[in-house]
Amino acid sequence: MSAVPQADEPTLLRADAAGVATLTLNRPAQFNSLSRALLAELTTELQAIREDASVRVVVIAGAGKAYCTGHDLKEMRSDASPEFQRKLFSECARVMTLLTQLPQPVIARVHGVATAAGCQLVAQCDLAVAAEHVKFAVSGINLGLFCSTPAVALARNVGRKAAFEMLATGDFISAARARELGLINRVVAAEELDAAVAELAAKLVAKPAISLARGKEAFYRQIEMGLEGAYQFAAEAMACNMGDHAAQEGIDAFIEKRPPRWN
């Protein structure tokens, strides 16, 4: 990851290669805290990526020692008005929602500590790979501020009691424990992090884009439904998916015992 950025360097960096767009939070001196400027840049880039068919996978990384330590507390205290606070948390919620609305899978590359809204960011990504030394927490309670917005993503990833314990105590958990709870997918040695993320991204790039896009949309929509409604919606989603060339080619290839030829 890059060193401390120059004054004119953006707070968010983007690099594209082999169908993977990597967005790097670039406020290392502030431990990549989510300022309003950074949230605005994330919104702009995510909206652009959503319409970019050349991007098959998104990776969200961080510069410096930390992955992300949540909101910028100095900025939060700069204006105590309810209007400012509502706008700030609304802007953050917009970024989190966009992550699930992208047709591309999103991987969190977690190389350092992730706390509060930083832990929320990890939880909100579709997938997450972390270095084994990384720790996670939703520690707002230690400052008198219950992490209610991080709770939205956290409670949709881990069990209720585990989520509430993290929220109510503010205690850190290890990467290994985060994997046990379902907050992240993989834990690797720090020196293997890039390779592990690249391997996972390559697997996703190799899949038919339309199938992943349809599947991701259906996954997030059905998870908020009741059981009967979810099955009805999922059945319709699969029926539509069967009309895609990718599904037809994939099944034909399986029957004919040959590799599929994706468009």
N, C-alpha and C positions, 0 to 999 in steps of 0.2 A: 504493500500500500504506500501511497505517496506521503511525503513529509508535510510539514505545516505549509498551507497554501499561501501564495503571495496575495497582496491586498486585492488585486484585480482578478484573482482566480475564482471561478464559480464555486458555490458551495455544493454543487452536484456535478459529478463527472460521468460521462457516458463513453463507453467503448464497445464497438460491435465487431464480432468475429465469428464466422462459421455458424451464422444463424442465432447467435447468443448476444443479447444486449446486456452489458453489465453497467449498472448504475451504482456509483460509489459515493456515499455520503462523505463530504469533503470539508468537515469542520473539526479536524483532529485536535486543535487546541481547546475546543469546547466539547470534546468527547462525542462529536457528531450529534449534539443535541438538536432537536427538531425546532429550529427557529421558523418564523413565519415565512422568511425568504426561502429556506430550504424546502418547506412544505409546498410553496408555490412552484418551485422548480421541479419537485417530484410530480406534482399535478400535471405540469406542462409536458414533461417527458413521458409519463405514463399514458396521457391522452394521445401523444404522437405515436407511441409504440402500439397502442391498440389498433391503429389504422395502418400499421406497417407490416405488410405480409412477409417481408424478408426476415423479420424477427420471429423466431420460433420459440425461444426461451428467454426469460428475463432473470438476471441474477442481481440481487441487491446486497452490496458489500459496504464496508466502512474503511475509512483511512485512519491511520494512527493506531493508538493502543486500544481504544474502545470500539465496539460495534455501534452502539447508540445508547445514550444514558437518558433518553426521554426528552421532554420539553426543555427549552431554554428557560431556566428558572429566573434569571435576571430579566429576561424579556417579559415573562409572566408577571413579575412584580413591577414592571415599568408603568403599567396602567391597570388600576384595580377596578375599573368600571365593568359592570356586568356585560355591557355590549362588547368590549374588547375580549373578555374571557370567552363569551359565547362564540365569537367569530373565530378565535384561535382553535377551540376544540372542534368547531364545525369544519375548519380547514383540515385538521388532522383526520377527522372522520371521513372526509372526502377522499383523502389519499388511501386510507385503509379500504374503503369501499371499492375504489378503482382497482386495487390489487385483485379483488375477486371478480371484477368485471372484465379484466383483460382476457382475450381468448388464449393467450400464451400462459403456460405454467410459470410460476414465479418461485425462485429458490433464494432463500436467505443464506448468505455465506457469512457465518458468524465466527469471527476470529478473536473477538474480545468481549468484554462484559456488555450485557444487554439488560437495561433496567427500565422500569416504568413504561413509557410509550415506546422505548426501544425493545422491550420484551413484547409489547403489543405488536410491533412491526414484525418480529420473528413469528409470532403466533398467526398473524394475518397472511403471511406468505403461504403459498400452497405447500411448499416443502422447505426444509431447513437442514443444513449440515453445519455442525459446530466443531471447533477444535476442543480437545479433551479438557483443556484447562479453563474453559469459559464458564462463567457463572451467570445466572439469571435471577432477576427479582422484580417484583412490582412493589417498590419500596416507598411509595408516596405516603403511606400511613405513618412512616417515621418522621415525616414533615407536617403531619396533621392534615394531609390531603389524600383521601382514599382514592385509589386508582380505578375509578368507575369506568372510564372509557377503555383502558387496557383490559378491564374485566370482560368486556364484550368479546374480544378475540380469545382471551385466555380461557374463558368458560366454554368456548366452542371447540377447544382443543384438548383440555384435560378434564378430569372428573370434577364435579362440583365441590366436593370437600377438599380436594387437593388445591383447586383454584382459590377457594375462599381462605384456606390456610395461608397461601402465599400472599393474598391481598390483605389479610388481617394482621399478619405478623411482619410482613416486609422482609422476611428472611431470604437469604440467597439459597439457591439450589445449584448443584453441580450439573455439568453437561450430561453426565450419566443418568442422574435423576430426571433431568428434563426429557431425556429419551424414554425413560421408563413411563413417564406420565403422558407422553404423546405430544409434547411441545415441539420436539425436533425429531428428525428422521434418523440421522446418522451422527456418530461421534468418532472423530479420527484424530490422530496425532497432528499437531500444528503444521508440521512440515508436509503433511499429506492432504491438507485442506483443499488446496487448489486442484489437485488431481482428483479428489473425491467429488468436488463440485463439477469439474469438467466431465467426469465420467457420467454423472447423473444427467447433466445437461445434454450430453451426446446421445444418451438413451432416448431422451424426450424428442430431440431433433429428428431422430430416426423414425419416429412414429408419424402417421398421417396427421397433418395439422388440423384438418376439418374434424377428425374424430376427437382429438384432444380438446378442441374448442367447444364442440357440442357437449362433450363429457364434462368439462369443467363447469359450463353454465348449468347443466342439469344437476351436477353434484351440489352446488351451492343453493340452488333453488329448492330442491327436494328436502334438503336438510332442515329447512325451516317449516316444512309442512307436517301435517298429521300423517299417520301411516297409510291410510287408504288413499288420500290425495297424492301422497308421494309416489305410490305405486302407479296410480293413473297417469301422473305426469311423466314418470320414468318410462312407462310403457310407450307413451306417445313419442318421447325422445328417442327411444330405441327404434321405433318404427320409422321415424324420420331419418335416423342414422343409416338404416338399412337401404335407404334410397340413394345414399352417397356412393360415388365411384369407389372410394377408399374401402368401404365395407364389402362391396361386391367383389372387388379385386382381391381383398384379403382372404375372403372365404373361398373364392375360386382357387387362389394360390394354395391354400391349405388342402383343398380337395385334390388338386392336381399335383400335390407334393413338390412345390417349387417356391422359390422366394417371391414375395409380392413385389409388384412394380408400381410403386406409389407415384402419383403425378407430382 
